[in-house]
Amino acid sequence: MALRPDRIHKGSYIDFFMNEVAERGGIVSVSTVGSGAAMDQAVQLCTYTANMSGVQPLGVLMCDMVNLDLTRQHENWHKEEVQQGGKVTIWHDGTVVTDRIDPGVTITAGQTAYVGPSGLFSNTIPAAQSQEGGTDADKYIVGRFLSTKDEDGFCKIVVNLP
């Protein structure tokens, strides 16, 4: 479980696909850019980005991506499962409680939240930012931490992406 049910939704995207198995609750980024003109363009892919160079964060993945044998069973819609390669829901504006936090950082309430490796939330600017030679850290900002980590490793985060 990577998301707790106490969430506030303000805005979401429903026009991206994801071609990998993934757990909800982390920050997905653009994998390839589609035309943006149509809802069903399969080239509009998102991913949990491991390489932070040039990352374009989209928002919080709100469903679990699974790889099931659909001839034997179907997705569990009550658990928000989506078959690998399907469309995902991405919240770009709202509040979530997640445990997808970079394990190497100590969070305090009020800190800026950045996208980290593999879609984790972090309070530090990714190392790729300094490798790109720029000072524009704004493109890595995804929101703000509203709490510290609790005893189970969950933290409340407000996500605010354009």
N, C-alpha and C positions, 0 to 999 in steps of 0.2 A: 504494500500500500504506500503510495507516494503522495496522495492528497487526502486531506481530511474533508468532511462534508461542509464545514463552515466556510462558505465562499460567497463573494459578492461579485456578480457579473455586470459589466458595463458595456463591453464590446468584444466581438469575436470575428474570426475568419473561418469560413467553411469551404474554401476553394483550394486547399492544398492537399496533396497526397503524401503518404509516407510508405517507403518500401523496405522497412526494417522492423524487427521486433523491438519494442520499446515500452518502458513503464511511464505512465502519466506523471505530471508534476514538475517536469523540467522545462527549460527554455529551448524551443526548437528554432532553427535558423534556416534560411533559404539554402537549398541544396543546388537547385538549378532554377533559372528564372524563366517562367513561361511568358506568354504574351500579356497576361493580365486582363485580356478582353473577354474571356469566357470562363464559366464556372467549372467546366469539365475538361480542362487541358491537362493531360497526364504529365506534361513536362513541368508543372508547378509542384516541385517536390520540396519537402522539408526534412530536416534531419537533426539529430543531436550532434553538433559539430565538435570533432576532436581537434582539428587544426583551427586555431583562432584567428589566423591571418585572413583578413577580409570578411569576417563573419558579419552577417546581417540578421540579427535576432528578430523573430516574428512574435513570440509570445509563449504562453504556457500550454503544453500539450495536455488536453483534458480527457484523453482516452488511452486505454492500454492497447498497444499494437500486438497482435498475436498471430501465430502461424499455425492454423488448425487444419486438419483434414476435414474439409466441409462435406465430404461424402458420409462421414460418420457422426458429425455433430455440427452445431451452429454456434455462432458467437453468442456470448452471454450478454445481452443488451442491458441487463440489470447491473452488470459490472462494468459497463461502458467499454466493452471489447470491440475492436475493429480488426478485420482481417488484414494482414500485411498487404500493402498495395492499395488500400482503400483511402477514402477521404477522412480527414481528421478535423476535430474542432480545436481551434487555437484561441485562447483568450489573450487579447492584447491590452485590455483595460479592465482591471478589477482587483480583487483581493483574494489570495489563496493561502492555505496553510499546507506546507509541503516539507518533506524531509530530504529533498534533492538539493542539499547544501554541500558545498565544497568542504570535505572533512578537515582540511588543513587550516581553516580560518575560525576565528572566534567572532561571533556576531553580537552586536549590541543594537538596541532599538534606535532608529533614526539614521542608520548608516545607509549610504547609497548601495543599491544592489546592481551588480554587473553580471553579464553572462560569463560563465566559466567553461572550462573544457567539458565535453560530453554533456552539455546542457545543464550543468549544475549552476546554482546561484552562488555568487561569491561577493565579498566586500572589497576585493582587490581588483585592480585593472589587469586584464590578461597580459601575459608576457609578450604576446604578439603585437600589442599596441606599441611597445618600445622598439620592437624589431622593424615596424613599419616606418619608424623615424618621425612620426607625427605626434602632436600633442592633443589631438582630438579624441578625448576619452568618451565623449558624449555618445558615440555610436555603440558603445558597449553597455551603456546604462539601460537597465530594464525596469527599474523601480526603486523601492525603498523598503528596508526591513522595518517592520512594526513591532518586533519582539526579539528576544534572544531565543536560542534553541531550548526547547523543553527537555524533560528527562528522556523522551523517546526520540529526540533529534529533530523535531518539527519546529518550524518557524513561520510566523505570519509575515507575508510580503504583499505590498501593494505593487501591482504591475501596471506600468503606464508607458506603452509604446505607441507611436503614431500609426 
